[in-house]
């Protein structure tokens, strides 16, 4: 417990260090260097995000926020997810909020005729979404953007199980607070990280981090993947507790593919 608290404190410190960079590495290209410091605990934690900056107002005023608890999803004829993922060079960053692999723009997913380019993927521990009130050990977010800037996030739940060799190129190069960026000649093929069954839950939500922008198409895969205990612990040695609590549904529909 004590160790976790220290790690979280260090994470918050790293966020402060991050704020002087030209662009925030965590997705938001429009988020300029003056973006307010935020974190996951204390007076910069999730319940305060909406008050930290006018730019984060949606965190408290939004009606379509993420993550959510998924339950009672309605079966629907949803379009299949056509993944076209290709190997990308390892380009990892620890930004104080997560560990993120920045992709080279050659991978995409097409949903209902619309193509979304894979920008980056990153992890939360424990999961942000819950299914019937239950957290998974971790959650992977594959963040995509269409040509019209529409965002689509594919979420994959991760539970403790067998060692997962597909993650080795990323896990062998996990950044740390001391070495926030890691590049390697090795490649990671994001398609190898997905479960074989692409059935999914769909709903409209938001980014789960400030500025909590809405209009995000969420596709949460129903089938979880596994990481070993030691793989989960290796990630948690970098960061743990980087999950925003679930948000009110406010009447939104949650569908599940047939
Ligand atoms: Zn995320």
py3Dmol code that shows the C-alpha trace and the ligand (Angstrom):
import py3Dmol

protein = """\
ATOM      1  CA  UNK A   1       0.000   0.000   0.000  1.00  0.00           C
ATOM      2  CA  UNK A   2       2.756   2.377   0.963  1.00  0.00           C
ATOM      3  CA  UNK A   3       4.659   1.539  -2.206  1.00  0.00           C
ATOM      4  CA  UNK A   4       1.593   2.265  -4.342  1.00  0.00           C
ATOM      5  CA  UNK A   5       1.151   5.678  -2.754  1.00  0.00           C
ATOM      6  CA  UNK A   6       4.753   6.562  -3.445  1.00  0.00           C
ATOM      7  CA  UNK A   7       4.364   5.528  -7.070  1.00  0.00           C
ATOM      8  CA  UNK A   8       1.264   7.672  -7.429  1.00  0.00           C
ATOM      9  CA  UNK A   9       3.057  10.648  -5.925  1.00  0.00           C
ATOM     10  CA  UNK A  10       5.910  10.156  -8.348  1.00  0.00           C
ATOM     11  CA  UNK A  11       3.383   9.976 -11.164  1.00  0.00           C
ATOM     12  CA  UNK A  12       1.905  13.299 -10.182  1.00  0.00           C
ATOM     13  CA  UNK A  13       5.372  14.827 -10.057  1.00  0.00           C
ATOM     14  CA  UNK A  14       6.014  13.573 -13.579  1.00  0.00           C
ATOM     15  CA  UNK A  15       2.831  15.290 -14.776  1.00  0.00           C
ATOM     16  CA  UNK A  16       4.204  18.617 -13.572  1.00  0.00           C
ATOM     17  CA  UNK A  17       7.387  17.949 -15.481  1.00  0.00           C
ATOM     18  CA  UNK A  18       5.372  17.173 -18.574  1.00  0.00           C
ATOM     19  CA  UNK A  19       3.531  20.457 -18.738  1.00  0.00           C
ATOM     20  CA  UNK A  20       6.331  22.419 -20.403  1.00  0.00           C
ATOM     21  CA  UNK A  21       6.484  20.270 -23.519  1.00  0.00           C
ATOM     22  CA  UNK A  22       5.236  21.618 -26.837  1.00  0.00           C
ATOM     23  CA  UNK A  23       2.462  19.061 -27.123  1.00  0.00           C
ATOM     24  CA  UNK A  24       1.040  16.794 -24.505  1.00  0.00           C
ATOM     25  CA  UNK A  25       1.894  13.262 -25.618  1.00  0.00           C
ATOM     26  CA  UNK A  26      -1.418  11.831 -24.418  1.00  0.00           C
ATOM     27  CA  UNK A  27      -3.612  12.123 -27.496  1.00  0.00           C
ATOM     28  CA  UNK A  28      -4.729  15.726 -27.273  1.00  0.00           C
ATOM     29  CA  UNK A  29      -2.976  17.589 -30.057  1.00  0.00           C
ATOM     30  CA  UNK A  30      -5.127  20.639 -29.338  1.00  0.00           C
ATOM     31  CA  UNK A  31      -4.170  20.609 -25.682  1.00  0.00           C
ATOM     32  CA  UNK A  32      -1.488  23.278 -25.346  1.00  0.00           C
ATOM     33  CA  UNK A  33       1.350  23.400 -22.824  1.00  0.00           C
ATOM     34  CA  UNK A  34      -0.603  25.539 -20.346  1.00  0.00           C
ATOM     35  CA  UNK A  35      -3.055  22.679 -19.719  1.00  0.00           C
ATOM     36  CA  UNK A  36      -3.740  22.401 -16.009  1.00  0.00           C
ATOM     37  CA  UNK A  37      -2.057  19.696 -14.019  1.00  0.00           C
ATOM     38  CA  UNK A  38      -4.340  16.763 -13.243  1.00  0.00           C
ATOM     39  CA  UNK A  39      -3.977  13.365 -11.677  1.00  0.00           C
ATOM     40  CA  UNK A  40      -5.822  10.500 -10.074  1.00  0.00           C
ATOM     41  CA  UNK A  41      -5.616  11.340  -6.370  1.00  0.00           C
ATOM     42  CA  UNK A  42      -6.142  14.196  -3.929  1.00  0.00           C
ATOM     43  CA  UNK A  43      -7.139  17.696  -4.989  1.00  0.00           C
ATOM     44  CA  UNK A  44      -6.210  17.125  -8.643  1.00  0.00           C
ATOM     45  CA  UNK A  45      -8.085  13.793  -8.757  1.00  0.00           C
ATOM     46  CA  UNK A  46     -11.062  12.914 -11.001  1.00  0.00           C
ATOM     47  CA  UNK A  47     -13.728  14.557  -8.798  1.00  0.00           C
ATOM     48  CA  UNK A  48     -11.884  17.879  -9.211  1.00  0.00           C
ATOM     49  CA  UNK A  49     -10.997  17.755 -12.911  1.00  0.00           C
ATOM     50  CA  UNK A  50     -13.955  19.944 -13.940  1.00  0.00           C
ATOM     51  CA  UNK A  51     -12.755  22.740 -11.642  1.00  0.00           C
ATOM     52  CA  UNK A  52      -9.055  22.650 -12.568  1.00  0.00           C
ATOM     53  CA  UNK A  53      -9.516  24.534 -15.841  1.00  0.00           C
ATOM     54  CA  UNK A  54     -12.416  25.942 -17.882  1.00  0.00           C
ATOM     55  CA  UNK A  55     -11.131  23.660 -20.636  1.00  0.00           C
ATOM     56  CA  UNK A  56     -12.003  20.663 -18.479  1.00  0.00           C
ATOM     57  CA  UNK A  57     -15.612  21.776 -17.807  1.00  0.00           C
ATOM     58  CA  UNK A  58     -17.051  18.692 -19.517  1.00  0.00           C
ATOM     59  CA  UNK A  59     -15.573  16.573 -16.736  1.00  0.00           C
ATOM     60  CA  UNK A  60     -18.335  17.894 -14.476  1.00  0.00           C
ATOM     61  CA  UNK A  61     -20.956  19.277 -16.914  1.00  0.00           C
ATOM     62  CA  UNK A  62     -20.827  16.614 -19.626  1.00  0.00           C
ATOM     63  CA  UNK A  63     -23.737  14.232 -20.122  1.00  0.00           C
ATOM     64  CA  UNK A  64     -21.894  11.623 -22.206  1.00  0.00           C
ATOM     65  CA  UNK A  65     -18.842  10.888 -20.110  1.00  0.00           C
ATOM     66  CA  UNK A  66     -16.650   7.793 -19.967  1.00  0.00           C
ATOM     67  CA  UNK A  67     -15.960   5.266 -18.600  1.00  0.00           C
ATOM     68  CA  UNK A  68     -19.287   3.609 -17.688  1.00  0.00           C
ATOM     69  CA  UNK A  69     -20.508   0.451 -16.051  1.00  0.00           C
ATOM     70  CA  UNK A  70     -21.713  -1.825 -18.849  1.00  0.00           C
ATOM     71  CA  UNK A  71     -24.773  -3.904 -18.049  1.00  0.00           C
ATOM     72  CA  UNK A  72     -28.016  -4.886 -19.770  1.00  0.00           C
ATOM     73  CA  UNK A  73     -26.676  -4.046 -23.236  1.00  0.00           C
ATOM     74  CA  UNK A  74     -29.223  -4.460 -26.030  1.00  0.00           C
ATOM     75  CA  UNK A  75     -28.373  -6.945 -28.775  1.00  0.00           C
ATOM     76  CA  UNK A  76     -28.117  -5.101 -32.106  1.00  0.00           C
ATOM     77  CA  UNK A  77     -26.910  -5.519 -35.684  1.00  0.00           C
ATOM     78  CA  UNK A  78     -23.671  -3.597 -35.245  1.00  0.00           C
ATOM     79  CA  UNK A  79     -21.130  -3.329 -38.060  1.00  0.00           C
ATOM     80  CA  UNK A  80     -18.146  -5.661 -37.713  1.00  0.00           C
ATOM     81  CA  UNK A  81     -14.751  -4.247 -36.785  1.00  0.00           C
ATOM     82  CA  UNK A  82     -12.393  -4.665 -39.740  1.00  0.00           C
ATOM     83  CA  UNK A  83      -8.933  -4.332 -38.216  1.00  0.00           C
ATOM     84  CA  UNK A  84      -6.044  -3.607 -40.572  1.00  0.00           C
ATOM     85  CA  UNK A  85      -3.191  -3.389 -38.084  1.00  0.00           C
ATOM     86  CA  UNK A  86       0.465  -3.569 -39.140  1.00  0.00           C
ATOM     87  CA  UNK A  87       3.717  -3.781 -37.166  1.00  0.00           C
ATOM     88  CA  UNK A  88       4.907  -0.420 -35.850  1.00  0.00           C
ATOM     89  CA  UNK A  89       8.265   0.458 -34.300  1.00  0.00           C
ATOM     90  CA  UNK A  90       8.391   0.596 -30.518  1.00  0.00           C
ATOM     91  CA  UNK A  91       7.940   4.244 -29.512  1.00  0.00           C
ATOM     92  CA  UNK A  92       6.806   4.262 -25.902  1.00  0.00           C
ATOM     93  CA  UNK A  93       6.276   7.133 -23.508  1.00  0.00           C
ATOM     94  CA  UNK A  94       5.409   7.291 -19.838  1.00  0.00           C
ATOM     95  CA  UNK A  95       3.586  10.617 -19.454  1.00  0.00           C
ATOM     96  CA  UNK A  96       2.690  10.492 -15.765  1.00  0.00           C
ATOM     97  CA  UNK A  97      -0.818   9.237 -16.555  1.00  0.00           C
ATOM     98  CA  UNK A  98      -0.156   6.059 -18.513  1.00  0.00           C
ATOM     99  CA  UNK A  99       2.294   4.193 -20.705  1.00  0.00           C
ATOM    100  CA  UNK A 100       1.533   4.878 -24.341  1.00  0.00           C
ATOM    101  CA  UNK A 101       2.773   3.373 -27.602  1.00  0.00           C
ATOM    102  CA  UNK A 102       2.708   5.959 -30.369  1.00  0.00           C
ATOM    103  CA  UNK A 103       1.868   4.388 -33.698  1.00  0.00           C
ATOM    104  CA  UNK A 104       3.144   5.270 -37.166  1.00  0.00           C
ATOM    105  CA  UNK A 105      -0.253   5.853 -38.794  1.00  0.00           C
ATOM    106  CA  UNK A 106      -0.232   2.726 -40.974  1.00  0.00           C
ATOM    107  CA  UNK A 107      -2.774   0.768 -38.929  1.00  0.00           C
ATOM    108  CA  UNK A 108      -6.508   1.328 -39.004  1.00  0.00           C
ATOM    109  CA  UNK A 109      -9.912  -0.097 -38.235  1.00  0.00           C
ATOM    110  CA  UNK A 110     -12.915   0.298 -40.522  1.00  0.00           C
ATOM    111  CA  UNK A 111     -16.378   0.340 -38.955  1.00  0.00           C
ATOM    112  CA  UNK A 112     -19.532   0.682 -41.040  1.00  0.00           C
ATOM    113  CA  UNK A 113     -17.511   1.963 -44.006  1.00  0.00           C
ATOM    114  CA  UNK A 114     -15.624   4.600 -41.984  1.00  0.00           C
ATOM    115  CA  UNK A 115     -11.859   4.263 -41.616  1.00  0.00           C
ATOM    116  CA  UNK A 116     -10.172   5.262 -38.375  1.00  0.00           C
ATOM    117  CA  UNK A 117      -6.367   5.441 -38.138  1.00  0.00           C
ATOM    118  CA  UNK A 118      -4.715   3.973 -35.031  1.00  0.00           C
ATOM    119  CA  UNK A 119      -2.905   6.863 -33.334  1.00  0.00           C
ATOM    120  CA  UNK A 120      -1.717   5.222 -30.121  1.00  0.00           C
ATOM    121  CA  UNK A 121      -2.589   2.655 -27.523  1.00  0.00           C
ATOM    122  CA  UNK A 122      -2.174   2.807 -23.753  1.00  0.00           C
ATOM    123  CA  UNK A 123      -3.204   1.097 -20.561  1.00  0.00           C
ATOM    124  CA  UNK A 124      -5.177   1.645 -17.362  1.00  0.00           C
ATOM    125  CA  UNK A 125      -4.805  -0.323 -14.133  1.00  0.00           C
ATOM    126  CA  UNK A 126      -7.304  -1.433 -12.959  1.00  0.00           C
ATOM    127  CA  UNK A 127      -9.821  -1.223 -15.828  1.00  0.00           C
ATOM    128  CA  UNK A 128     -11.821   1.992 -16.317  1.00  0.00           C
ATOM    129  CA  UNK A 129     -14.999   0.368 -17.675  1.00  0.00           C
ATOM    130  CA  UNK A 130     -16.701  -2.150 -15.461  1.00  0.00           C
ATOM    131  CA  UNK A 131     -18.924  -4.973 -16.709  1.00  0.00           C
ATOM    132  CA  UNK A 132     -21.806  -5.709 -14.340  1.00  0.00           C
ATOM    133  CA  UNK A 133     -19.944  -3.683 -11.742  1.00  0.00           C
ATOM    134  CA  UNK A 134     -16.698  -5.641 -11.991  1.00  0.00           C
ATOM    135  CA  UNK A 135     -13.280  -4.217 -12.844  1.00  0.00           C
ATOM    136  CA  UNK A 136     -10.787  -6.161 -14.919  1.00  0.00           C
ATOM    137  CA  UNK A 137      -7.150  -6.080 -13.760  1.00  0.00           C
ATOM    138  CA  UNK A 138      -6.231  -3.716 -16.585  1.00  0.00           C
ATOM    139  CA  UNK A 139      -7.711  -2.170 -19.738  1.00  0.00           C
ATOM    140  CA  UNK A 140      -6.065  -1.359 -23.066  1.00  0.00           C
ATOM    141  CA  UNK A 141      -7.303   1.609 -25.116  1.00  0.00           C
ATOM    142  CA  UNK A 142      -6.548   1.666 -28.840  1.00  0.00           C
ATOM    143  CA  UNK A 143      -7.230   5.263 -29.856  1.00  0.00           C
ATOM    144  CA  UNK A 144      -8.217   5.905 -33.478  1.00  0.00           C
ATOM    145  CA  UNK A 145      -9.038   9.053 -35.423  1.00  0.00           C
ATOM    146  CA  UNK A 146     -10.914   9.422 -38.711  1.00  0.00           C
ATOM    147  CA  UNK A 147     -10.062  11.968 -41.414  1.00  0.00           C
ATOM    148  CA  UNK A 148     -12.854  14.203 -40.041  1.00  0.00           C
ATOM    149  CA  UNK A 149     -11.241  14.013 -36.545  1.00  0.00           C
ATOM    150  CA  UNK A 150     -13.935  11.698 -35.145  1.00  0.00           C
ATOM    151  CA  UNK A 151     -12.438   9.574 -32.396  1.00  0.00           C
ATOM    152  CA  UNK A 152     -13.051   5.860 -31.923  1.00  0.00           C
ATOM    153  CA  UNK A 153     -11.546   3.918 -29.044  1.00  0.00           C
ATOM    154  CA  UNK A 154     -11.375   0.133 -28.992  1.00  0.00           C
ATOM    155  CA  UNK A 155     -11.113  -1.054 -25.384  1.00  0.00           C
ATOM    156  CA  UNK A 156      -9.822  -4.491 -24.405  1.00  0.00           C
ATOM    157  CA  UNK A 157     -10.203  -5.866 -20.892  1.00  0.00           C
ATOM    158  CA  UNK A 158      -7.148  -7.611 -19.449  1.00  0.00           C
ATOM    159  CA  UNK A 159      -7.320 -10.232 -16.700  1.00  0.00           C
ATOM    160  CA  UNK A 160      -4.637 -12.244 -14.948  1.00  0.00           C
ATOM    161  CA  UNK A 161      -3.865 -15.509 -16.712  1.00  0.00           C
ATOM    162  CA  UNK A 162      -1.132 -17.079 -18.788  1.00  0.00           C
ATOM    163  CA  UNK A 163       1.908 -15.093 -19.875  1.00  0.00           C
ATOM    164  CA  UNK A 164       1.129 -13.245 -23.107  1.00  0.00           C
ATOM    165  CA  UNK A 165       4.144 -13.340 -25.442  1.00  0.00           C
ATOM    166  CA  UNK A 166       2.549 -10.904 -27.915  1.00  0.00           C
ATOM    167  CA  UNK A 167       3.147  -8.101 -25.402  1.00  0.00           C
ATOM    168  CA  UNK A 168       6.878  -8.796 -25.045  1.00  0.00           C
ATOM    169  CA  UNK A 169       8.088  -6.041 -27.429  1.00  0.00           C
ATOM    170  CA  UNK A 170       6.196  -3.474 -25.338  1.00  0.00           C
ATOM    171  CA  UNK A 171       6.812  -5.000 -21.908  1.00  0.00           C
ATOM    172  CA  UNK A 172      10.545  -5.484 -22.630  1.00  0.00           C
ATOM    173  CA  UNK A 173      10.754  -1.731 -23.218  1.00  0.00           C
ATOM    174  CA  UNK A 174       8.405  -0.342 -20.575  1.00  0.00           C
ATOM    175  CA  UNK A 175       9.398   3.235 -19.764  1.00  0.00           C
ATOM    176  CA  UNK A 176       9.792   4.389 -16.202  1.00  0.00           C
ATOM    177  CA  UNK A 177       9.747   7.609 -14.259  1.00  0.00           C
ATOM    178  CA  UNK A 178      13.511   7.812 -14.771  1.00  0.00           C
ATOM    179  CA  UNK A 179      13.386   6.961 -18.463  1.00  0.00           C
ATOM    180  CA  UNK A 180      10.103   8.324 -19.753  1.00  0.00           C
ATOM    181  CA  UNK A 181      10.734   7.559 -23.427  1.00  0.00           C
ATOM    182  CA  UNK A 182      11.784   4.264 -24.923  1.00  0.00           C
ATOM    183  CA  UNK A 183      12.390   3.671 -28.611  1.00  0.00           C
ATOM    184  CA  UNK A 184      13.531   0.363 -30.042  1.00  0.00           C
ATOM    185  CA  UNK A 185      14.066  -1.259 -33.415  1.00  0.00           C
ATOM    186  CA  UNK A 186      11.648  -3.990 -32.374  1.00  0.00           C
ATOM    187  CA  UNK A 187       8.119  -3.728 -33.713  1.00  0.00           C
ATOM    188  CA  UNK A 188       4.760  -4.379 -32.126  1.00  0.00           C
ATOM    189  CA  UNK A 189       1.850  -5.717 -34.143  1.00  0.00           C
ATOM    190  CA  UNK A 190      -1.259  -4.450 -32.402  1.00  0.00           C
ATOM    191  CA  UNK A 191      -3.387  -7.107 -34.118  1.00  0.00           C
ATOM    192  CA  UNK A 192      -1.566  -9.713 -32.008  1.00  0.00           C
ATOM    193  CA  UNK A 193      -2.817  -7.947 -28.856  1.00  0.00           C
ATOM    194  CA  UNK A 194      -6.505  -8.401 -29.701  1.00  0.00           C
ATOM    195  CA  UNK A 195      -8.695 -11.356 -28.721  1.00  0.00           C
ATOM    196  CA  UNK A 196      -9.787 -13.522 -31.661  1.00  0.00           C
ATOM    197  CA  UNK A 197     -13.470 -12.715 -31.056  1.00  0.00           C
ATOM    198  CA  UNK A 198     -14.215  -9.101 -31.961  1.00  0.00           C
ATOM    199  CA  UNK A 199     -17.767  -8.991 -30.584  1.00  0.00           C
ATOM    200  CA  UNK A 200     -18.212  -5.687 -28.802  1.00  0.00           C
ATOM    201  CA  UNK A 201     -20.290  -3.292 -26.716  1.00  0.00           C
ATOM    202  CA  UNK A 202     -20.923   0.093 -28.299  1.00  0.00           C
ATOM    203  CA  UNK A 203     -21.888   3.421 -26.795  1.00  0.00           C
ATOM    204  CA  UNK A 204     -21.179   7.139 -27.223  1.00  0.00           C
ATOM    205  CA  UNK A 205     -18.873   8.637 -24.620  1.00  0.00           C
ATOM    206  CA  UNK A 206     -15.835  10.789 -23.998  1.00  0.00           C
ATOM    207  CA  UNK A 207     -12.117  10.784 -23.437  1.00  0.00           C
ATOM    208  CA  UNK A 208     -11.546   9.436 -19.915  1.00  0.00           C
ATOM    209  CA  UNK A 209      -8.868  12.060 -19.238  1.00  0.00           C
ATOM    210  CA  UNK A 210      -9.045  15.867 -19.295  1.00  0.00           C
ATOM    211  CA  UNK A 211     -10.372  17.623 -21.319  1.00  0.00           C
ATOM    212  CA  UNK A 212     -12.908  14.712 -21.348  1.00  0.00           C
ATOM    213  CA  UNK A 213     -14.021  15.636 -24.880  1.00  0.00           C
ATOM    214  CA  UNK A 214     -17.313  14.005 -25.915  1.00  0.00           C
ATOM    215  CA  UNK A 215     -18.385  12.447 -29.229  1.00  0.00           C
ATOM    216  CA  UNK A 216     -16.051   9.478 -28.818  1.00  0.00           C
ATOM    217  CA  UNK A 217     -17.255   6.205 -30.341  1.00  0.00           C
ATOM    218  CA  UNK A 218     -16.515   3.501 -27.777  1.00  0.00           C
ATOM    219  CA  UNK A 219     -16.196  -0.131 -28.785  1.00  0.00           C
ATOM    220  CA  UNK A 220     -15.457  -2.316 -25.771  1.00  0.00           C
ATOM    221  CA  UNK A 221     -14.555  -5.870 -26.821  1.00  0.00           C
ATOM    222  CA  UNK A 222     -16.559  -8.464 -24.894  1.00  0.00           C
ATOM    223  CA  UNK A 223     -13.727 -10.997 -24.819  1.00  0.00           C
ATOM    224  CA  UNK A 224     -10.881 -10.186 -22.438  1.00  0.00           C
ATOM    225  CA  UNK A 225      -7.226 -11.032 -23.002  1.00  0.00           C
ATOM    226  CA  UNK A 226      -4.737 -12.317 -20.439  1.00  0.00           C
ATOM    227  CA  UNK A 227      -1.461 -11.082 -19.006  1.00  0.00           C
ATOM    228  CA  UNK A 228       0.489 -13.018 -16.402  1.00  0.00           C
ATOM    229  CA  UNK A 229       0.710 -11.883 -12.797  1.00  0.00           C
ATOM    230  CA  UNK A 230       4.307 -10.775 -13.362  1.00  0.00           C
ATOM    231  CA  UNK A 231       3.369  -8.854 -16.535  1.00  0.00           C
ATOM    232  CA  UNK A 232       0.614  -7.022 -14.646  1.00  0.00           C
ATOM    233  CA  UNK A 233       2.991  -6.307 -11.773  1.00  0.00           C
ATOM    234  CA  UNK A 234       5.608  -4.960 -14.202  1.00  0.00           C
ATOM    235  CA  UNK A 235       3.094  -2.419 -15.490  1.00  0.00           C
ATOM    236  CA  UNK A 236       1.946  -1.532 -11.977  1.00  0.00           C
ATOM    237  CA  UNK A 237       5.549  -0.851 -10.994  1.00  0.00           C
ATOM    238  CA  UNK A 238       5.340   2.073 -13.466  1.00  0.00           C
ATOM    239  CA  UNK A 239       1.792   3.230 -12.687  1.00  0.00           C
ATOM    240  CA  UNK A 240      -1.308   1.898 -10.953  1.00  0.00           C
ATOM    241  CA  UNK A 241      -4.626   3.508 -10.041  1.00  0.00           C
ATOM    242  CA  UNK A 242      -4.844   5.475 -13.311  1.00  0.00           C
ATOM    243  CA  UNK A 243      -8.555   4.785 -13.778  1.00  0.00           C
ATOM    244  CA  UNK A 244     -11.313   7.395 -13.787  1.00  0.00           C
ATOM    245  CA  UNK A 245     -14.394   6.193 -11.861  1.00  0.00           C
ATOM    246  CA  UNK A 246     -17.431   5.157 -13.909  1.00  0.00           C
ATOM    247  CA  UNK A 247     -19.747   7.998 -14.961  1.00  0.00           C
ATOM    248  CA  UNK A 248     -23.573   8.282 -15.098  1.00  0.00           C
ATOM    249  CA  UNK A 249     -25.167   6.807 -18.210  1.00  0.00           C
ATOM    250  CA  UNK A 250     -27.747   9.631 -18.470  1.00  0.00           C
ATOM    251  CA  UNK A 251     -30.066   7.567 -20.654  1.00  0.00           C
ATOM    252  CA  UNK A 252     -27.467   6.575 -23.241  1.00  0.00           C
ATOM    253  CA  UNK A 253     -27.973   3.364 -25.185  1.00  0.00           C
ATOM    254  CA  UNK A 254     -25.412   0.577 -24.827  1.00  0.00           C
ATOM    255  CA  UNK A 255     -25.610  -2.020 -27.596  1.00  0.00           C
ATOM    256  CA  UNK A 256     -23.872  -5.348 -27.994  1.00  0.00           C
ATOM    257  CA  UNK A 257     -23.078  -6.896 -31.364  1.00  0.00           C
ATOM    258  CA  UNK A 258     -24.781 -10.161 -32.341  1.00  0.00           C
TER     259      UNK A 258
END
"""
ligand_1 = """\
1
ZN
Zn -7.428 5.410 -21.872
"""
view = py3Dmol.view(width=600, height=400)
view.addModel(protein, "pdb")
view.setStyle({"model": 0}, {"cartoon": {"style": "trace"}})
view.addModel(ligand_1, "xyz")
view.setStyle({"model": 1}, {"stick": {}})
view.zoomTo()
view.show()
